[in-house]
Amino acid sequence: MLEQNRIPQQVNHIHLIAVCGTAMGALAAMLKELGYRVTGSDQNVYPPMSTFLAERSIAVYNGFSEKNLSEAPDLVVVGNTVSFDNPEAAAVREKKLPFCSMPQAINHFIAAGKKPIVVTGTHGKTTTSALIAWILETAGLSPSFVIGGIVNDFSANCRLGTGPYIVLEGDEYDTAYFDKGPKFLHYPARIGVLTGVEFDHADIYRDLAHVQSAFGRFVASLAPEAQLLAASGQDNLAPVLEGGRCRILRYGWGIEDDWSAGRVSIAPPWTGFEVLRQGRPHAVFRTRMMGEHNLTNILAAAAAADAAGIAPADVAAALQTFSGIRRRQEIRGVKNGVAVMDDFAHHPTAVKETIRAVRPFFPAGRVIAVFEPRTNSSMRSVFQEIYPACFDEADLVCIRKPPLLSKIPEGERFSSEKLAADLKHRGKDAYFFEETGPIVDFIASRARDGDLVLVMSNGGFDNIHERLLEALEK
């Protein structure tokens, strides 16, 4: 560890390198709200983040340079996209300026004096975190939170609340160039949630065992007085939970689980379901969220709320009013009876569960699945043989060539063309596309009243959602 990786006692001016990332921008805004002088720099300074920061009078330098540190800030926060040889990071070391990572800054400045509720896991972190934050808010507990997506009910992904709790989405991705451990190790959870563990982030994890070891460190770090809510029905979690010293409760779909789902009824747009605690009726909830995976997320949130002393009636009220998260089953518009949905799904499990979730809510039409692999894992061949089965419940499938494939070594690259061919072999109506424009034209010519176009990507996908709505209107 470099000796300047510390937070000094007296801090006034804080500078953030790579400030235009979603989480870094949120941190900058909260530090500004706390009264610190905040500046930042990034190589891609454009709306909406540039506007977000400008509205808060946060000066942002375009590009990385030693000149950005001419005023010698008291502390520099280094984003995890910043490499060792970044000119600004190099200048920080040369000038011997104190610096820290984003999770260190969040823990020191934002979570100080709060009771952290930390949500971890391969899937469902953002949704579960948002649900917990909204339940706390509905119960009058004014939570603070830092979440990896825009929560519609707050119109934000972060907030400084006045209450005792802070909800933190605990990311397993590495922390910074000087700290290759996962971000969640910096958050001392009072209540922890572990939604499950699968292999992901193939650019930093070797295999499933490597991922399990990272989550195992999180579980082992929890204090004996903490409580961990861990998903059930997953063999992958057994070695992760072995070193836990805290109280561990399981949630899932088994009657033997501490928290489990009972009867489920679907009457669009609502899903009603019974929640059991220790096998006995606890509450009956209603939600507009779709799919078994979201009911599982709600179980985790309800269990976390119970650990925070929140009554079932407050949980029920929150679930009925919860309006979701941007890019999670988000309906972007409906034109001529065709709905266009935006979803962040990219891991095979997320793709499969998302398609499965929305299917019952569009009984009169078809599910047209549009998939753009663009994460460091989905652009690799590691999931090549797994993806085909994930589209079984879609009626029509459009697969785009990964736009950033040149980043991946040639022998490790994912083939969208092969995926489309494999889907055809499984009897699916599937097509491969080199570019986004032809996808828009193709769907506009094929979609009909009652259909759902489900767009799955973790990126902007060339503004395909608006382009589809415009084309469908014509």
Beta strands, then each sheet from edge to edge (+ up, - down):
strand 1: 13-17
strand 2: 37-42
strand 3: 59-62
strand 4: 75-78
strand 5: 99-101
strand 6: 115-120
strand 7: 144-151
strand 8: 156-159
strand 9: 165-169
strand 10: 174-176
strand 11: 179-182
strand 12: 191-194
strand 13: 227-231
strand 14: 247-252
strand 15: 259-267
strand 16: 270-277
strand 17: 280-287
strand 18: 330-335
strand 19: 338-343
strand 20: 367-371
strand 21: 396-400
strand 22: 429-433
strand 23: 452-456
sheet 1: 3+ 2+ 1+ 4+ 5+
sheet 2: 8+ 7- 9- 6- 12- 13- 14- 15- 16+ 17-
sheet 3: 10+ 11-
sheet 4: 18+ 19- 23- 20- 21- 22-
end
